[in-house]
Amino acid sequence: MNAARHPQVWDLDSILPHPESPEFGRIVDDYRARLSRLADETDRLGPIGPDPAANAAWTRLLPEYESVESLAGDLGSFIGCHSAADAGNRAFRQVEAKLSALDPLRERIATSLEFALQSASPAQLEAWIASHPWLTANRFFIEQRRKNASLRLPKPEETLAADLAVDGIHAWGRLFDRLSGDLRITVMEKGELVQKSPSQVRFDSPERSVRENNFHAADKAWKTIADSCADALNHLAGTRLTLYRRLGLKDHLDVPLHRNRLRRETLETMWRVVSERRKCLLPYLSAKA
């Protein structure tokens, strides 16, 4: 009954035109033009603080930045859903790569903004935020961006890192997504061998023999791409660790904790409680296995 009321497929066409359509291509072209124009403008702007002209320019540009970033999220999620629904579609992969190639422009804007905010004194920043309703409403965003500047390399190095990321960390991420998306697992279903994606293979069947067979089938399939996946994941982690080292960070969790607005003490408390209480879950997990 629920399946009849709630379709098992996404209605993506209600959000944006199909990725292979001319209309979608024009949306991406407009997105690229807006990003490029905004990146060039923010490159030329001075720091926020003593210069009223610079302050006014940043006030004018930030709502446009919000709009462009919102579109970036929509486009990324949209093509990501299409790719998940049809992992073998090369056209979708090309669109993903095209959008990824625009990320350096987004990083240029973010870097310029964060360094501009970092230059302001607390009093100057407070006065600027109070000068416009949009800034006041987005105080949290502005303060977070100011904090982000402490985790940035010098601006020329940040720009270079963003350019290299297109064929580096982002490319390794897309490679892993493609490998895992193309993977098919052969399982027995109603007396026939069928090919399923990893997410379609059930490990919660009431029959232990079914769970066991599905587990071994999935394990066998994943082993065929294990080395390539390991390479991709190692290079993803290696890129981040290299950047952290250049930033002089001693703890590899500093950046993830900052981005998740979490203190190290909070994380350690969570894990301590998990370790102390995990015994109560063991009987359940044993029964489920």
Sine and cosine of phi, psi and omega as CSV:
sin_phi,cos_phi,sin_psi,cos_psi,sin_omega,cos_omega
0.00,0.00,-0.71,0.71,0.02,-1.00
-0.89,0.46,-0.63,0.77,0.00,-1.00
-0.89,0.45,-0.55,0.83,0.01,-1.00
-0.94,0.34,-0.59,0.81,-0.02,-1.00
-0.99,0.16,-0.50,0.86,-0.06,-1.00
-0.85,-0.52,0.98,-0.20,-0.03,-1.00
-0.84,0.54,0.51,-0.86,-0.04,-1.00
-1.00,0.03,0.14,0.99,0.00,-1.00
-0.83,-0.55,0.41,-0.91,0.04,-1.00
-0.99,0.15,0.59,-0.80,0.15,-0.99
-0.99,-0.16,0.96,0.28,-0.09,-1.00
-0.95,0.32,-0.44,0.90,-0.04,-1.00
-0.91,0.42,-0.30,0.95,0.03,-1.00
-0.98,0.22,-0.18,0.98,-0.05,-1.00
-0.99,-0.14,-0.81,0.58,-0.02,-1.00
-0.57,-0.82,0.32,-0.95,0.08,-1.00
-0.88,0.47,0.36,-0.93,0.00,-1.00
-0.84,0.53,0.64,-0.77,-0.04,-1.00
-0.83,0.55,-0.41,0.91,-0.01,-1.00
-1.00,-0.04,0.07,1.00,-0.05,-1.00
-1.00,0.02,0.45,-0.89,0.07,-1.00
-0.87,0.50,-0.55,0.84,-0.01,-1.00
-0.89,0.46,-0.67,0.74,0.03,-1.00
-0.91,0.41,-0.64,0.77,0.04,-1.00
-0.85,0.52,-0.63,0.78,0.01,-1.00
-0.93,0.36,-0.57,0.82,0.06,-1.00
-0.89,0.45,-0.68,0.73,0.02,-1.00
-0.91,0.41,-0.64,0.77,0.02,-1.00
-0.89,0.46,-0.67,0.75,0.03,-1.00
-0.92,0.40,-0.64,0.77,0.06,-1.00
-0.87,0.50,-0.70,0.72,0.01,-1.00
-0.89,0.47,-0.69,0.72,-0.02,-1.00
-0.90,0.43,-0.67,0.75,0.02,-1.00
-0.91,0.42,-0.68,0.73,0.03,-1.00
-0.88,0.48,-0.74,0.68,-0.04,-1.00
-0.88,0.48,-0.70,0.72,0.00,-1.00
-0.90,0.44,-0.68,0.74,-0.02,-1.00
-0.93,0.38,-0.63,0.77,0.02,-1.00
-0.89,0.45,-0.68,0.74,0.01,-1.00
-0.90,0.43,-0.66,0.75,-0.01,-1.00
-0.92,0.40,-0.70,0.71,-0.03,-1.00
-0.93,0.36,-0.48,0.88,0.07,-1.00
-0.87,0.49,-0.55,0.84,-0.10,-1.00
-1.00,0.03,-0.23,0.97,-0.09,-1.00
-0.98,0.21,0.56,-0.83,0.06,-1.00
-0.99,0.11,0.01,-1.00,-0.03,-1.00
-0.94,0.33,0.39,-0.92,0.08,-1.00
-0.98,0.20,0.69,-0.72,-0.01,-1.00
0.50,-0.87,-0.97,-0.24,-0.15,-0.99
-0.98,0.19,-0.34,0.94,-0.10,-0.99
-1.00,-0.08,0.95,-0.33,-0.01,-1.00
-0.87,0.50,-0.56,0.83,-0.01,-1.00
-0.91,0.42,-0.68,0.73,0.03,-1.00
-0.91,0.42,-0.67,0.75,0.02,-1.00
-0.87,0.50,-0.70,0.72,-0.01,-1.00
-0.91,0.41,-0.62,0.79,0.00,-1.00
-0.91,0.41,-0.68,0.73,0.04,-1.00
-0.90,0.43,-0.63,0.78,0.03,-1.00
-0.88,0.48,-0.62,0.78,0.00,-1.00
-0.95,0.32,-0.60,0.80,-0.12,-0.99
-0.99,0.12,-0.46,0.89,-0.12,-0.99
-0.89,0.45,-0.64,0.77,0.09,-1.00
-0.88,0.48,-0.58,0.82,0.07,-1.00
-0.92,0.40,-0.62,0.78,0.06,-1.00
-0.88,0.47,-0.67,0.74,0.05,-1.00
-0.86,0.51,-0.69,0.72,-0.01,-1.00
-0.90,0.43,-0.69,0.73,-0.01,-1.00
-0.92,0.40,-0.65,0.76,0.02,-1.00
-0.92,0.39,-0.57,0.82,0.07,-1.00
-0.90,0.44,-0.68,0.74,0.04,-1.00
-0.91,0.42,-0.63,0.78,0.03,-1.00
-0.86,0.51,-0.68,0.73,0.04,-1.00
-0.90,0.43,-0.66,0.76,0.02,-1.00
-0.89,0.45,-0.72,0.69,-0.03,-1.00
-0.90,0.43,-0.69,0.72,0.00,-1.00
-0.89,0.45,-0.70,0.72,0.01,-1.00
-0.92,0.40,-0.64,0.77,-0.04,-1.00
-0.89,0.46,-0.78,0.63,-0.02,-1.00
-0.95,0.31,-0.48,0.88,0.08,-1.00
-0.90,0.43,-0.63,0.77,0.05,-1.00
-0.92,0.39,-0.66,0.75,0.04,-1.00
-0.89,0.46,-0.67,0.74,0.00,-1.00
-0.91,0.41,-0.60,0.80,0.03,-1.00
-0.92,0.39,-0.59,0.81,-0.01,-1.00
-0.96,0.28,-0.48,0.88,-0.02,-1.00
-0.62,-0.78,0.98,0.20,-0.12,-0.99
-0.89,0.45,-0.38,0.93,-0.04,-1.00
-1.00,0.01,0.02,1.00,-0.05,-1.00
-0.98,0.20,0.92,-0.39,-0.04,-1.00
-0.93,0.37,-0.53,0.85,0.00,-1.00
-0.89,0.45,-0.63,0.77,0.02,-1.00
-0.91,0.41,-0.63,0.77,0.03,-1.00
-0.89,0.45,-0.62,0.78,0.01,-1.00
-0.90,0.43,-0.63,0.78,0.04,-1.00
-0.91,0.40,-0.66,0.75,0.06,-1.00
-0.85,0.52,-0.69,0.72,0.01,-1.00
-0.91,0.42,-0.63,0.78,0.01,-1.00
-0.89,0.45,-0.67,0.74,0.03,-1.00
-0.93,0.38,-0.63,0.78,0.03,-1.00
-0.89,0.46,-0.57,0.82,-0.01,-1.00
-0.91,0.40,-0.28,0.96,0.03,-1.00
-1.00,-0.02,-0.12,0.99,-0.02,-1.00
-0.86,0.50,-0.58,0.81,0.06,-1.00
-0.84,0.54,-0.55,0.83,0.07,-1.00
-0.91,0.42,-0.66,0.75,0.04,-1.00
-0.89,0.45,-0.64,0.77,0.00,-1.00
-0.92,0.38,-0.59,0.81,0.06,-1.00
-0.87,0.50,-0.70,0.71,0.00,-1.00
-0.90,0.43,-0.74,0.67,-0.02,-1.00
-0.89,0.46,-0.67,0.74,-0.01,-1.00
-0.90,0.44,-0.71,0.70,0.01,-1.00
-0.87,0.49,-0.69,0.72,0.00,-1.00
-0.89,0.45,-0.72,0.70,-0.08,-1.00
-0.92,0.38,-0.63,0.78,0.06,-1.00
-0.94,0.35,-0.57,0.82,0.05,-1.00
-0.90,0.43,-0.64,0.77,0.03,-1.00
-0.94,0.34,-0.61,0.80,-0.03,-1.00
-0.89,0.45,-0.51,0.86,-0.06,-1.00
-0.95,0.30,-0.36,0.93,-0.06,-1.00
-0.98,0.21,0.61,-0.80,0.13,-0.99
-0.96,0.27,0.31,-0.95,0.03,-1.00
-0.81,0.58,-0.65,0.76,-0.01,-1.00
-0.93,0.38,-0.67,0.75,0.02,-1.00
-0.90,0.43,-0.66,0.75,0.01,-1.00
-0.90,0.43,-0.68,0.73,-0.01,-1.00
-0.89,0.45,-0.67,0.74,0.01,-1.00
-0.91,0.42,-0.64,0.77,0.00,-1.00
-0.91,0.40,-0.70,0.71,0.00,-1.00
-0.88,0.48,-0.61,0.79,-0.03,-1.00
-0.97,0.26,-0.17,0.99,-0.12,-0.99
-0.99,0.16,-0.21,0.98,-0.08,-1.00
-0.50,-0.87,0.65,-0.76,-0.02,-1.00
-0.86,0.51,-0.61,0.79,-0.01,-1.00
-0.89,0.45,-0.67,0.75,0.00,-1.00
-0.91,0.41,-0.67,0.74,0.01,-1.00
-0.89,0.46,-0.66,0.75,-0.01,-1.00
-0.93,0.37,-0.40,0.92,-0.05,-1.00
-0.92,-0.38,0.51,0.86,-0.01,-1.00
-0.82,0.57,-0.71,0.70,-0.05,-1.00
-0.87,0.50,-0.71,0.70,0.04,-1.00
-0.85,0.53,-0.71,0.70,-0.04,-1.00
-0.90,0.43,-0.70,0.71,-0.02,-1.00
-0.91,0.41,-0.60,0.80,0.05,-1.00
-0.91,0.41,-0.66,0.75,0.03,-1.00
-0.89,0.45,-0.61,0.80,0.05,-1.00
-0.89,0.46,-0.66,0.75,0.03,-1.00
-0.92,0.40,-0.56,0.83,-0.02,-1.00
-0.86,0.51,-0.48,0.88,-0.06,-1.00
-0.87,0.49,-0.45,0.89,0.01,-1.00
-0.94,0.35,-0.26,0.97,0.01,-1.00
-0.94,-0.34,0.47,0.88,0.03,-1.00
-0.93,-0.36,0.59,-0.81,0.21,-0.98
-0.96,0.29,0.18,-0.98,0.13,-0.99
-0.80,0.61,0.51,-0.86,-0.16,-0.99
-0.81,0.59,-0.71,0.70,0.02,-1.00
-0.87,0.49,-0.61,0.79,0.01,-1.00
-0.95,0.33,-0.59,0.81,0.06,-1.00
-0.89,0.45,-0.66,0.75,0.01,-1.00
-0.90,0.43,-0.68,0.73,0.03,-1.00
-0.90,0.44,-0.69,0.72,0.00,-1.00
-0.88,0.48,-0.63,0.78,0.02,-1.00
-0.91,0.41,-0.64,0.77,0.03,-1.00
-0.91,0.42,-0.68,0.73,-0.01,-1.00
-0.93,0.36,-0.46,0.89,-0.05,-1.00
-0.90,0.44,-0.44,0.90,-0.02,-1.00
-0.86,0.51,-0.72,0.69,0.02,-1.00
-0.99,-0.17,0.14,0.99,0.01,-1.00
-0.92,-0.38,-0.97,-0.24,-0.13,-0.99
-0.88,0.47,-0.62,0.79,0.01,-1.00
-0.94,0.35,-0.61,0.79,0.01,-1.00
-0.92,0.38,-0.64,0.77,0.05,-1.00
-0.90,0.44,-0.61,0.79,0.04,-1.00
-0.90,0.44,-0.67,0.75,0.02,-1.00
-0.92,0.38,-0.57,0.82,0.04,-1.00
-0.88,0.47,-0.72,0.70,0.03,-1.00
-0.88,0.47,-0.68,0.73,0.02,-1.00
-0.88,0.48,-0.64,0.77,-0.02,-1.00
-0.93,0.36,-0.70,0.71,0.00,-1.00
-0.87,0.49,-0.74,0.67,-0.03,-1.00
-0.94,0.33,-0.53,0.85,0.02,-1.00
-0.95,0.32,-0.54,0.84,0.01,-1.00
-0.99,0.17,-0.28,0.96,-0.09,-1.00
-0.89,0.46,0.71,-0.71,0.07,-1.00
-0.80,-0.61,0.66,-0.75,-0.06,-1.00
-0.92,-0.39,0.79,-0.61,-0.01,-1.00
-1.00,0.01,0.88,-0.48,0.00,-1.00
-0.75,-0.66,0.37,-0.93,0.04,-1.00
-1.00,0.02,0.79,-0.61,-0.01,-1.00
-0.63,-0.78,0.90,-0.43,-0.02,-1.00
0.81,0.58,0.67,0.74,0.07,-1.00
0.99,0.16,0.07,1.00,0.00,-1.00
-0.81,-0.59,0.53,-0.85,0.10,-1.00
-0.99,0.14,0.81,-0.59,-0.01,-1.00
-0.79,-0.61,0.44,-0.90,0.02,-1.00
-0.99,-0.16,0.78,-0.63,0.01,-1.00
-0.74,-0.67,0.45,-0.89,0.13,-0.99
-0.97,0.23,0.33,-0.95,-0.04,-1.00
-0.81,0.58,-0.62,0.79,-0.04,-1.00
-0.95,0.30,-0.28,0.96,-0.02,-1.00
-1.00,0.01,-0.21,0.98,-0.04,-1.00
-0.99,0.15,0.83,-0.56,-0.08,-1.00
-1.00,0.02,0.75,-0.66,0.09,-1.00
-0.91,-0.41,0.18,0.98,-0.04,-1.00
-0.90,-0.43,0.38,0.93,0.04,-1.00
-0.90,0.43,0.59,-0.80,0.06,-1.00
-0.88,0.48,-0.40,0.92,-0.03,-1.00
-1.00,0.05,0.87,-0.49,-0.01,-1.00
-0.87,0.50,-0.62,0.79,-0.03,-1.00
-0.89,0.46,-0.58,0.81,0.03,-1.00
-0.93,0.37,-0.71,0.71,0.02,-1.00
-0.87,0.49,-0.69,0.72,-0.04,-1.00
-0.91,0.42,-0.72,0.70,0.01,-1.00
-0.89,0.45,-0.66,0.75,0.02,-1.00
-0.91,0.42,-0.62,0.79,0.03,-1.00
-0.88,0.47,-0.75,0.66,-0.03,-1.00
-0.92,0.40,-0.59,0.81,0.04,-1.00
-0.91,0.42,-0.68,0.73,0.02,-1.00
-0.92,0.40,-0.67,0.74,0.02,-1.00
-0.87,0.49,-0.67,0.74,0.01,-1.00
-0.89,0.45,-0.67,0.74,-0.01,-1.00
-0.92,0.40,-0.71,0.70,-0.01,-1.00
-0.90,0.45,-0.54,0.84,0.00,-1.00
-0.90,0.43,-0.40,0.91,0.00,-1.00
-0.94,0.35,-0.37,0.93,0.02,-1.00
-0.86,-0.52,0.26,0.96,-0.10,-0.99
-0.86,0.51,-0.72,0.69,-0.05,-1.00
-0.90,0.43,-0.69,0.72,0.00,-1.00
-0.91,0.41,-0.66,0.75,0.04,-1.00
-0.90,0.43,-0.65,0.76,0.01,-1.00
-0.89,0.45,-0.67,0.74,0.05,-1.00
-0.86,0.51,-0.74,0.68,-0.02,-1.00
-0.87,0.48,-0.73,0.68,-0.03,-1.00
-0.92,0.40,-0.63,0.78,0.03,-1.00
-0.90,0.44,-0.65,0.76,-0.01,-1.00
-0.95,0.30,-0.54,0.84,0.10,-0.99
-0.88,0.48,-0.75,0.66,0.01,-1.00
-0.92,0.39,-0.64,0.77,-0.02,-1.00
-0.89,0.46,-0.63,0.78,0.03,-1.00
-0.88,0.47,-0.72,0.70,-0.01,-1.00
-0.90,0.44,-0.69,0.73,-0.02,-1.00
-0.90,0.43,-0.58,0.81,0.05,-1.00
-0.90,0.44,-0.70,0.72,0.04,-1.00
-0.89,0.45,-0.66,0.75,0.02,-1.00
-0.88,0.47,-0.62,0.78,0.01,-1.00
-0.91,0.42,-0.65,0.76,0.03,-1.00
-0.92,0.39,-0.44,0.90,0.05,-1.00
-0.99,0.17,-0.16,0.99,-0.02,-1.00
0.98,0.19,0.35,0.94,-0.01,-1.00
-0.99,0.16,0.70,-0.71,0.00,-1.00
-1.00,0.01,-0.43,0.90,-0.08,-1.00
-0.90,-0.43,0.83,-0.56,-0.03,-1.00
-0.93,0.37,-0.16,0.99,0.02,-1.00
-1.00,-0.06,-0.06,1.00,-0.05,-1.00
-0.84,0.54,-0.75,0.66,-0.04,-1.00
-0.93,0.36,-0.75,0.66,0.05,-1.00
-0.85,0.53,-0.63,0.78,0.02,-1.00
-0.90,0.43,-0.68,0.73,0.01,-1.00
-0.88,0.47,-0.72,0.69,-0.06,-1.00
-0.92,0.38,-0.46,0.89,0.03,-1.00
-0.99,-0.12,0.11,0.99,0.05,-1.00
0.80,0.60,0.77,0.64,-0.08,-1.00
-0.78,-0.63,0.65,-0.76,0.08,-1.00
-1.00,0.02,0.46,-0.89,0.00,-1.00
-0.87,0.49,-0.62,0.79,0.00,-1.00
-0.88,0.48,-0.62,0.79,0.02,-1.00
-0.91,0.42,-0.71,0.71,0.01,-1.00
-0.88,0.47,-0.70,0.71,-0.01,-1.00
-0.91,0.42,-0.58,0.81,0.05,-1.00
-0.91,0.42,-0.67,0.74,0.02,-1.00
-0.86,0.51,-0.73,0.68,-0.04,-1.00
-0.94,0.35,-0.54,0.84,0.04,-1.00
-0.90,0.43,-0.68,0.73,0.02,-1.00
-0.91,0.42,-0.65,0.76,0.05,-1.00
-0.86,0.51,-0.72,0.69,-0.01,-1.00
-0.90,0.45,-0.63,0.78,-0.03,-1.00
-0.95,0.32,-0.54,0.84,-0.13,-0.99
-0.97,-0.25,-0.01,1.00,-0.12,-0.99
-0.93,0.38,-0.38,0.93,-0.02,-1.00
-0.86,0.51,-0.53,0.85,-0.03,-1.00
-0.93,0.36,-0.30,0.95,0.02,-1.00
-1.00,0.00,-0.31,0.95,-0.10,-1.00
-0.86,0.51,-0.71,0.71,0.04,-1.00
-0.86,0.51,-0.64,0.77,0.01,-1.00
-0.90,0.43,-0.72,0.69,-0.01,-1.00
-0.91,0.41,-0.60,0.80,0.03,-1.00
-0.90,0.43,-0.67,0.74,0.02,-1.00
-0.92,0.39,-0.63,0.78,-0.01,-1.00
-0.92,0.39,-0.56,0.83,0.00,-1.00
-0.93,0.36,0.00,0.00,0.00,0.00
